[in-house]
């Protein structure tokens, strides 16, 4: 078994006798300073794994397991939901008002479009009569009207989709003006008074191959913020790892051990569990927690790998659940923070500036039947365990697992009679965004697949009408892109027919006046202007609210805020066609049954290369060039109607490459652009995350698996925290000996990731390979001799 040269680090091997150097390197001031004593210490560390046995030198990383049975959903079972009648009436009235407003607006918008399209006078066409005279001419004459029919139908769907966002923002504006809604869960000023000391809360963070440094930096900042409130004893943290990368797994063990070594004994525990059977992804990880420890806790706060929460926010959400026994899920609106790339900073700016009005508007019509976004939310565990454990949907080719589990869990919680609320005016909840558009689109690909799978649940028993609508709208978030693309295709096709076909002026026998095909450009401009107003009105509402409340002092001033919003508007117009193509592709792939790899997004701000940008976007550039050439060939006068769509497609590699640069993003920050309140007045938890991240990144070990094999301390840690069950068994022992003999003859580079993880999870194999590596190093013979001579003296 050979050791790769890149792992033969000088500070660990060649200068092993230099105690002071190693103490500084490890940061452990408790190690012996004398070289000989230090040698004894290090070699004794090797000896600790010499006689590893079944009595277990393992250390528990989580509480004693007391399993309870959980019952997954039977989707075909009849279920009758329970609701609170008085609140339901108010919600129904609000939703009815919103539906009427959307329907009326969509009707007038669609009627307006029908009047400006070139082919009019449907009522004059008698297809059957024309068919009897000349079938070919009858078909030829009706084709433009069929194309226009598709255009009008698609426009009605897309216009209503835009209208939903507009009226949601109007409702948010109303709440911003009146400043309260009596049909909501109140936020207590002194949350501790409302918390039952017997009720404990688990802050659960499921992770899988995440950036270990960022995970533990955010976790420690959240923990410290909770400790500063003086009430950390109400909570425990659970890190639930599905990581299958052995190097990351070793770093998780190391980070968890270091975190626990320095934290105070204040009644708040930091637990870690590494799951060997990684089924059902995140929802399966949470199910496993519920089965093992869920009954020991009253509430569960779900944290994402990039979540940051203030202690005050956590306590207030616990108190709000205590004050409202019928509340099942309470979702906080997380604000985006700590972004550095241009793309990330613009997205962060949009999130913080516009989200308040959308969250409050969404609350206005959803009330107790709200959405759950999968993280930064408080959940009442008993009903969650009883009603929200998911099972796969049945499909001909096998089980179809639910991917976007959050909305489904919210639906089931409401079906069980518990409310799902958005705490739209809650502060102290944070998250991070993908640093570039490619990572953002990869995340959209997963969400698209999950949302389309959820459409199968629309007609399941007991689900409220509101959540059925949410299933539809979550799917429409991606299907609308495909509909928009089809709308543009039919618009181009109509332009083709209009320019190259011979117009028909007479559709009926003895028709005195011709029907002239026309294109009313003035009406088209007016309709486009109206549509743009609906799209950008929510941004303008938010702009007005910020100026009215603070005078824009915490976002760089009125001028910088105005400029930032204008740039963001243009930026959103540039990105919209790019997203349209990618989302259309995702929808088509999902409908064709394509599978995706569900990987955690890259959460750092590393810049994309030109090669990566062109690799992802060259088809968009080719499509844009061809499409533009077709428009110019058909009628150059119509080019400016398509230019805002086609130019972004053509330059998409440039857009994605430049927007992924941190240098441009930080220059914008220095210029005072895209500033957010959380940047000008950051919370302590956010600042601590940045401070801790410097330390955790410095402590990260590049080759964790190698270090667990070679270094005595890492090896002792991995053996102590290993997860493999290893009761006395002759067959197990024989298998282990065979594996040990095999691995001793194999180069480390030839051991795959799965095998490496299996070695790390088995303390017998890991300890045996560690001893073998040390014994085969002839350079340590002198050290052993030196130690033995010293002992004899």
ZANU-720139 format. One line per field, with one value per residue (C-alpha): residue in three letters; chain; x, y, z. Coordinates in steps of 0.5 Angstrom, whole numbers, m for minus. Example, Ala and Ser with C-alpha at 12.3 -4.5 7.8 and 13.67 -1.06 7.14 Angstrom:
REM ZANU-720139
resn: (ALA SER)
chain: (A A)
east: (25 27)
north: (m9 m2)
up: (16 14)
***
This chain:
REM ZANU-720139
resn: (UNK UNK UNK UNK UNK UNK UNK UNK UNK UNK UNK UNK UNK UNK UNK UNK UNK UNK UNK UNK UNK UNK UNK UNK UNK UNK UNK UNK UNK UNK UNK UNK UNK UNK UNK UNK UNK UNK UNK UNK UNK UNK UNK UNK UNK UNK UNK UNK UNK UNK UNK UNK UNK UNK UNK UNK UNK UNK UNK UNK UNK UNK UNK UNK UNK UNK UNK UNK UNK UNK UNK UNK UNK UNK UNK UNK UNK UNK UNK UNK UNK UNK UNK UNK UNK UNK UNK UNK UNK UNK UNK UNK UNK UNK UNK UNK UNK UNK UNK UNK UNK UNK UNK UNK UNK UNK UNK UNK UNK UNK UNK UNK UNK UNK UNK UNK UNK UNK UNK UNK UNK UNK UNK UNK UNK UNK UNK UNK UNK UNK UNK UNK UNK UNK UNK UNK UNK UNK UNK UNK UNK UNK UNK UNK UNK UNK UNK UNK UNK UNK UNK UNK UNK UNK UNK UNK UNK UNK UNK UNK UNK UNK UNK UNK UNK UNK UNK UNK UNK UNK UNK UNK UNK UNK UNK UNK UNK UNK UNK UNK UNK UNK UNK UNK UNK UNK UNK UNK UNK UNK UNK UNK UNK UNK UNK UNK UNK UNK UNK UNK UNK UNK UNK UNK UNK UNK UNK UNK UNK UNK UNK UNK UNK UNK UNK UNK UNK UNK UNK UNK UNK UNK UNK UNK UNK UNK UNK UNK UNK UNK UNK UNK UNK UNK UNK UNK UNK UNK UNK UNK UNK UNK UNK UNK UNK UNK UNK UNK UNK UNK UNK UNK UNK UNK UNK UNK UNK UNK UNK UNK UNK UNK UNK UNK UNK UNK UNK UNK UNK UNK UNK UNK UNK UNK UNK UNK UNK UNK UNK UNK UNK UNK UNK UNK UNK UNK UNK UNK UNK UNK UNK UNK UNK UNK UNK UNK UNK UNK UNK UNK UNK UNK UNK UNK UNK UNK UNK UNK UNK UNK UNK UNK UNK UNK UNK UNK UNK UNK UNK UNK UNK UNK UNK UNK UNK UNK UNK UNK UNK UNK UNK UNK UNK UNK UNK UNK UNK UNK UNK UNK UNK UNK UNK UNK UNK UNK UNK UNK UNK UNK UNK UNK UNK UNK UNK UNK UNK UNK UNK UNK UNK UNK UNK UNK UNK UNK UNK UNK UNK UNK UNK UNK UNK UNK UNK UNK UNK UNK UNK UNK UNK UNK UNK UNK UNK UNK UNK UNK UNK UNK UNK UNK UNK UNK UNK UNK UNK UNK UNK UNK UNK UNK UNK UNK UNK UNK UNK UNK UNK UNK UNK UNK UNK UNK UNK UNK UNK UNK UNK UNK UNK UNK UNK UNK UNK UNK UNK UNK UNK UNK UNK UNK UNK UNK UNK UNK UNK UNK UNK UNK UNK UNK UNK UNK UNK UNK UNK UNK UNK UNK UNK UNK UNK UNK UNK UNK UNK UNK UNK UNK UNK UNK UNK UNK UNK UNK UNK UNK UNK UNK UNK UNK UNK UNK UNK UNK UNK UNK UNK UNK UNK UNK UNK UNK UNK UNK UNK UNK UNK UNK UNK UNK UNK UNK UNK UNK UNK UNK UNK UNK UNK UNK UNK UNK UNK UNK UNK UNK UNK UNK UNK UNK UNK UNK UNK UNK UNK UNK UNK UNK UNK UNK UNK UNK UNK UNK UNK UNK UNK UNK UNK UNK UNK UNK UNK UNK UNK UNK UNK UNK UNK UNK UNK UNK UNK UNK UNK UNK UNK UNK UNK UNK UNK UNK UNK UNK UNK UNK UNK UNK UNK UNK UNK UNK UNK UNK UNK UNK UNK UNK UNK UNK UNK UNK UNK UNK UNK UNK UNK UNK UNK UNK UNK UNK UNK UNK UNK UNK UNK UNK UNK UNK UNK UNK UNK UNK UNK UNK UNK UNK UNK UNK UNK UNK UNK UNK UNK UNK UNK UNK UNK UNK UNK UNK UNK UNK UNK UNK UNK UNK UNK UNK UNK UNK UNK UNK UNK UNK UNK UNK UNK UNK UNK UNK UNK UNK UNK UNK UNK UNK UNK UNK UNK UNK UNK UNK UNK UNK UNK UNK UNK UNK UNK UNK UNK UNK UNK UNK UNK UNK UNK UNK UNK UNK UNK UNK UNK UNK UNK UNK UNK UNK UNK UNK UNK UNK UNK UNK UNK UNK UNK UNK UNK UNK UNK UNK UNK UNK UNK UNK UNK UNK UNK UNK UNK UNK UNK UNK UNK UNK UNK UNK UNK UNK UNK UNK UNK UNK UNK UNK UNK UNK UNK UNK UNK UNK UNK UNK UNK UNK UNK UNK UNK UNK UNK UNK UNK UNK UNK UNK UNK UNK UNK UNK UNK UNK UNK UNK UNK UNK UNK UNK UNK UNK UNK UNK UNK UNK UNK UNK UNK UNK UNK UNK UNK UNK UNK UNK UNK UNK UNK UNK UNK UNK UNK UNK UNK UNK UNK UNK UNK UNK UNK UNK UNK UNK UNK UNK UNK UNK UNK UNK UNK UNK UNK UNK UNK UNK UNK UNK UNK UNK UNK)
chain: (A A A A A A A A A A A A A A A A A A A A A A A A A A A A A A A A A A A A A A A A A A A A A A A A A A A A A A A A A A A A A A A A A A A A A A A A A A A A A A A A A A A A A A A A A A A A A A A A A A A A A A A A A A A A A A A A A A A A A A A A A A A A A A A A A A A A A A A A A A A A A A A A A A A A A A A A A A A A A A A A A A A A A A A A A A A A A A A A A A A A A A A A A A A A A A A A A A A A A A A A A A A A A A A A A A A A A A A A A A A A A A A A A A A A A A A A A A A A A A A A A A A A A A A A A A A A A A A A A A A A A A A A A A A A A A A A A A A A A A A A A A A A A A A A A A A A A A A A A A A A A A A A A A A A A A A A A A A A A A A A A A A A A A A A A A A A A A A A A A A A A A A A A A A A A A A A A A A A A A A A A A A A A A A A A A A A A A A A A A A A A A A A A A A A A A A A A A A A A A A A A A A A A A A A A A A A A A A A A A A A A A A A A A A A A A A A A A A A A A A A A A A A A A A A A A A A A A A A A A A A A A A A A A A A A A A A A A A A A A A A A A A A A A A A A A A A A A A A A A A A A A A A A A A A A A A A A A A A A A A A A A A A A A A A A A A A A A A A A A A A A A A A A A A A A A A A A A A A A A A A A A A A A A A A A A A A A A A A A A A A A A A A A A A A A A A A A A A A A A A A A A A A A A A A A A A A A A A A A A A A A A A A A A A A A A A A A A A A A A A A A A A A A A A A A A A A A A A A A A A A A A A A A A A A A A A A A A A A A A A A A A A A A A A A A A A A A A A A A A A A A A A A A A A A A A A A A A A A A A A A A A A A A A A A A A A A A A A A A A A A A A A A A A A A A A A A A A A A A A A A A A A A A A A A A A A A A A A A A A A A A A A A A A A A A A A A A)
east: (0 3 3 2 8 3 1 8 7 13 10 7 13 19 19 15 20 19 14 13 12 7 3 3 0 m5 m7 m7 m3 m4 1 7 13 19 21 22 15 12 14 12 5 5 7 2 m3 m1 m2 m9 m12 m7 m12 m19 m24 m32 m32 m32 m27 m33 m36 m43 m44 m52 m57 m59 m64 m71 m74 m82 m86 m88 m93 m92 m97 m102 m104 m110 m113 m120 m118 m123 m119 m121 m121 m122 m129 m128 m121 m123 m129 m124 m119 m124 m127 m120 m118 m125 m123 m116 m119 m124 m119 m114 m120 m123 m116 m114 m120 m119 m112 m114 m119 m114 m109 m115 m117 m110 m108 m108 m113 m120 m127 m128 m135 m135 m131 m136 m131 m136 m138 m131 m130 m135 m133 m125 m122 m115 m117 m121 m115 m111 m115 m116 m109 m108 m114 m112 m105 m108 m112 m106 m103 m109 m110 m103 m103 m109 m105 m99 m102 m106 m100 m97 m103 m102 m96 m99 m105 m100 m96 m102 m104 m97 m98 m104 m101 m95 m99 m104 m98 m102 m106 m111 m111 m104 m100 m97 m90 m89 m84 m82 m82 m79 m85 m89 m84 m86 m79 m81 m82 m75 m74 m69 m65 m64 m59 m59 m53 m50 m43 m44 m38 m36 m33 m39 m44 m40 m39 m46 m48 m43 m46 m53 m51 m47 m53 m58 m53 m53 m60 m59 m64 m60 m62 m69 m65 m61 m57 m57 m53 m56 m50 m52 m45 m42 m35 m30 m26 m31 m34 m27 m28 m35 m32 m26 m31 m36 m31 m27 m34 m36 m29 m30 m37 m40 m44 m50 m56 m55 m52 m49 m51 m48 m50 m48 m53 m51 m57 m58 m66 m71 m65 m67 m74 m71 m66 m71 m76 m70 m69 m77 m76 m70 m71 m77 m82 m77 m78 m84 m81 m77 m73 m71 m64 m61 m53 m53 m58 m56 m61 m61 m63 m68 m71 m71 m74 m80 m82 m82 m86 m91 m92 m93 m98 m102 m103 m106 m100 m97 m91 m89 m84 m80 m78 m70 m66 m60 m54 m46 m46 m40 m41 m45 m50 m51 m51 m56 m60 m59 m61 m68 m69 m68 m72 m78 m79 m82 m88 m89 m89 m94 m98 m98 m100 m106 m109 m106 m107 m107 m106 m99 m93 m87 m80 m76 m72 m72 m78 m81 m85 m89 m87 m92 m97 m91 m89 m97 m99 m93 m88 m88 m88 m87 m92 m94 m91 m91 m83 m83 m84 m83 m80 m83 m77 m80 m82 m84 m90 m93 m91 m95 m101 m101 m100 m106 m110 m109 m112 m106 m105 m99 m97 m92 m89 m88 m86 m80 m73 m67 m67 m62 m59 m55 m56 m52 m46 m47 m53 m51 m51 m58 m60 m58 m62 m68 m67 m68 m74 m77 m77 m80 m85 m88 m88 m92 m98 m100 m102 m107 m113 m111 m116 m117 m113 m115 m117 m111 m106 m109 m108 m101 m99 m101 m98 m91 m91 m93 m87 m83 m89 m90 m83 m85 m91 m88 m83 m89 m92 m86 m86 m93 m92 m86 m90 m96 m91 m88 m95 m97 m91 m90 m98 m102 m108 m115 m120 m127 m129 m136 m140 m143 m138 m138 m133 m126 m123 m116 m111 m107 m102 m104 m97 m100 m105 m99 m94 m100 m101 m94 m93 m99 m96 m89 m93 m96 m89 m85 m90 m88 m81 m84 m88 m82 m78 m84 m84 m77 m77 m83 m80 m73 m71 m67 m61 m60 m59 m54 m59 m65 m60 m56 m63 m66 m60 m60 m67 m66 m60 m64 m70 m66 m62 m68 m70 m63 m64 m71 m70 m64 m68 m74 m70 m67 m73 m77 m71 m72 m80 m79 m74 m78 m84 m80 m78 m71 m67 m63 m57 m59 m53 m52 m51 m44 m45 m39 m37 m32 m32 m34 m29 m30 m30 m36 m40 m40 m41 m47 m50 m47 m54 m57 m53 m54 m61 m61 m57 m62 m68 m66 m64 m71 m74 m69 m71 m78 m79 m74 m79 m81 m74 m74 m80 m76 m69 m70 m71 m66 m60 m59 m59 m54 m49 m51 m44 m42 m47 m46 m39 m39 m44 m40 m34 m33 m29 m35 m39 m35 m34 m41 m41 m36 m40 m46 m50 m54 m53 m58 m60 m57 m50 m50 m53 m51 m54 m48 m50 m48 m42 m40 m41 m36 m31 m32 m31 m24 m22 m26 m23 m16 m18 m20 m16 m16 m15 m19 m19 m11 m10 m15 m11 m4 m4 m5 m10 m15 m15 m16 m22 m25 m25 m28 m34 m34 m41 m41 m44 m39 m41 m37 m38 m34 m36 m35 m28 m26 m29 m25 m19 m20 m21 m15 m11 m13 m13 m6 m4 m7 m5 m9 m11 m14 m19 m26 m30 m35 m29 m26 m32 m33 m26 m28 m34 m31 m26 m23 m21 m19 m14 m11 m9 m7 m2 0 2 6 10 12 15 23 24 21 25 30 24 22 30 30 24 26 33 30 25 31 34)
north: (0 6 13 19 24 30 27 26 33 36 38 32 27 29 34 30 31 39 39 47 47 42 45 52 48 44 50 45 49 43 38 37 42 37 34 27 28 30 23 19 23 22 14 13 16 10 5 7 4 m2 m6 m3 m8 m9 m6 1 6 10 16 18 24 24 22 15 12 11 9 10 8 13 12 14 17 12 17 13 13 18 24 29 36 40 47 53 56 63 64 60 65 71 68 66 73 75 70 71 79 77 72 77 82 77 75 82 84 78 79 86 85 79 83 88 83 80 87 89 83 83 78 80 79 71 72 73 66 60 55 49 53 55 48 46 51 50 45 48 55 54 51 56 62 59 58 65 65 58 61 68 63 60 67 69 63 63 71 70 65 69 75 72 69 76 79 74 77 84 84 80 86 91 87 87 95 95 91 96 102 99 96 90 85 82 75 73 70 76 77 77 83 78 71 68 69 65 59 52 50 43 44 43 45 41 46 41 42 36 37 33 34 41 46 44 51 55 50 50 58 59 54 57 64 61 58 64 68 64 63 71 71 67 62 57 51 50 48 43 43 36 36 30 28 25 26 21 24 21 27 32 27 27 34 34 30 34 41 38 35 42 46 41 42 49 50 52 47 51 46 47 40 40 33 30 24 21 17 10 9 15 14 20 25 31 29 22 25 29 22 19 24 24 16 16 23 27 25 28 35 39 43 43 48 46 50 49 49 56 58 63 65 70 67 73 70 63 64 69 63 58 63 64 57 56 62 58 51 50 53 47 50 58 60 66 70 69 75 74 76 75 75 78 76 81 76 74 82 84 77 79 86 84 79 84 90 87 81 84 86 80 76 80 80 72 72 77 71 65 66 59 56 58 56 52 53 48 51 57 55 52 46 42 35 31 33 33 26 23 26 29 23 22 16 15 16 10 9 4 4 4 9 16 20 27 31 38 36 42 44 37 37 44 41 35 39 44 37 35 41 45 52 54 61 66 70 76 81 77 79 75 70 69 65 65 65 61 66 65 64 57 54 58 54 48 49 51 44 40 45 44 37 37 42 38 31 35 36 29 31 36 31 27 27 32 37 44 48 53 48 45 52 52 46 49 55 52 48 54 58 53 51 59 59 54 57 64 60 57 64 67 62 63 70 69 64 69 74 69 68 75 77 71 69 72 76 74 80 76 71 70 70 77 80 88 90 87 85 88 84 90 91 96 98 104 99 94 99 101 93 92 98 96 89 92 97 90 87 93 96 91 94 101 100 97 103 108 104 104 112 113 109 111 115 110 112 104 103 108 114 116 117 110 106 109 107 100 99 101 97 91 92 92 86 82 84 81 75 73 70 66 63 62 57 54 53 50 45 43 42 38 34 32 31 26 22 25 24 29 28 32 35 40 47 50 56 60 65 62 65 61 61 63 55 54 60 58 50 52 58 56 53 60 64 60 60 68 69 64 67 74 73 70 76 81 77 77 84 88 93 88 87 92 88 82 85 85 77 76 80 77 70 72 75 70 67 74 75 69 70 77 77 71 75 78 83 87 85 89 95 96 95 100 105 104 100 94 96 92 94 87 90 97 95 87 83 80 73 75 78 72 68 72 72 64 62 65 60 54 55 55 49 45 39 38 30 28 20 20 24 19 13 17 22 19 24 24 17 16 21 17 11 14 17 11 9 2 m3 m8 m14 m20 m24 m29 m28 m21 m22 m26 m21 m15 m19 m20 m13 m11 m16 m13 m6 m7 m9 m4 4 9 12 6 6 9 14 9 4 10 12 4 4 11 8 1 3 m4 m4 4 2 m4 0 6 1 m2 5 7 0 0 7 5 13 12 6 11 15 8 7 14 13 6 9 15 10 5 11)
up: (0 m2 0 m5 m5 m4 2 5 9 12 18 20 18 16 22 27 33 32 38 38 30 30 36 32 26 30 34 40 46 51 47 50 48 50 43 47 51 44 41 46 45 38 38 44 39 34 40 42 35 36 40 38 40 41 47 43 44 40 42 41 37 38 43 45 40 42 35 34 28 23 18 11 6 3 m3 m5 2 3 7 10 12 18 18 22 19 21 18 12 11 11 7 2 1 0 m5 m9 m10 m12 m17 m20 m21 m25 m29 m31 m32 m36 m40 m42 m44 m48 m52 m53 m56 m61 m64 m66 m69 m77 m79 m76 m78 m75 m76 m84 m85 m87 m87 m89 m95 m97 m97 m101 m106 m106 m100 m101 m101 m95 m91 m94 m91 m84 m82 m80 m76 m73 m71 m68 m64 m61 m60 m56 m52 m50 m48 m44 m40 m39 m38 m32 m29 m30 m26 m21 m19 m20 m15 m10 m10 m9 m3 0 m1 2 8 8 9 14 18 21 19 25 21 23 28 33 34 42 44 50 47 53 57 52 52 56 59 58 51 47 40 35 30 24 19 13 9 3 0 2 4 11 12 11 14 21 20 19 25 30 28 30 36 39 37 41 47 47 49 55 53 49 54 50 44 41 34 30 24 19 14 8 5 1 0 4 4 6 11 15 15 18 24 25 25 29 34 35 35 41 44 45 46 53 57 57 56 48 45 38 35 29 25 19 15 12 8 4 2 0 0 5 6 8 12 16 17 20 25 27 27 32 36 34 40 45 42 41 35 29 26 19 17 10 9 8 13 19 24 30 37 38 31 34 40 37 33 38 42 36 36 43 43 37 38 32 28 24 20 21 15 16 10 9 7 2 5 4 m4 m8 m15 m20 m21 m13 m11 m16 m14 m7 m8 m11 m6 0 m3 m7 m2 3 m1 m4 2 6 m1 m1 6 5 1 3 11 14 8 6 3 6 3 6 11 16 18 25 25 30 31 33 27 22 24 24 18 14 12 5 1 m7 m12 m16 m23 m28 m29 m21 m15 m17 m11 m9 m10 m8 m1 2 m1 0 7 8 4 9 15 13 11 18 21 23 20 15 16 13 19 13 18 22 22 23 18 13 7 1 m6 m12 m14 m22 m27 m28 m21 m21 m27 m24 m18 m22 m26 m20 m17 m24 m24 m17 m18 m24 m20 m15 m20 m20 m13 m15 m14 m8 m3 3 0 0 m6 m4 m4 m11 m14 m11 m14 m21 m20 m18 m24 m28 m25 m30 m35 m37 m40 m45 m46 m47 m52 m56 m56 m59 m64 m66 m67 m71 m75 m76 m79 m84 m86 m86 m91 m95 m97 m101 m97 m97 m98 m99 m95 m96 m103 m105 m100 m102 m97 m97 m90 m90 m86 m82 m76 m71 m68 m64 m60 m60 m56 m52 m50 m49 m44 m40 m39 m37 m32 m29 m29 m26 m22 m16 m16 m16 m10 m6 m8 m6 1 2 1 5 11 11 6 3 8 9 2 m1 m1 m6 m12 m11 m10 m16 m20 m17 m19 m26 m27 m24 m28 m35 m32 m31 m38 m40 m36 m38 m45 m42 m37 m42 m46 m40 m37 m43 m44 m36 m37 m44 m41 m35 m39 m43 m36 m36 m30 m26 m21 m15 m12 m7 m11 m10 m5 m6 m11 m15 m22 m28 m34 m41 m43 m38 m40 m48 m46 m43 m47 m55 m57 m54 m58 m65 m64 m63 m69 m73 m71 m72 m79 m80 m77 m82 m88 m87 m85 m82 m79 m74 m72 m66 m63 m62 m61 m53 m53 m59 m57 m50 m53 m57 m52 m47 m46 m44 m40 m35 m35 m33 m28 m25 m23 m16 m18 m22 m16 m11 m15 m15 m8 m7 m12 m7 m12 m10 m3 2 9 12 9 11 18 18 24 29 27 19 21 26 20 16 22 23 16 15 21 19 12 14 18 12 10 3 3 9 7 7 13 17 15 16 22 29 31 25 25 32 31 25 29 35 31 26 25 23 27 29 34 35 29 26 19 20 22 16 11 15 15 7 6 10 6 0 1 4 m3 m7 m8 m5 m12 m14 m8 m10 m6 m4 m2 2 6 8 11 14 17 20 26 25 18 19 25 21 15 20 23 17 14 20 20 13 14 15 16 23 25 28 32 35 37 40 44 46 49 52 56 58 61)
***
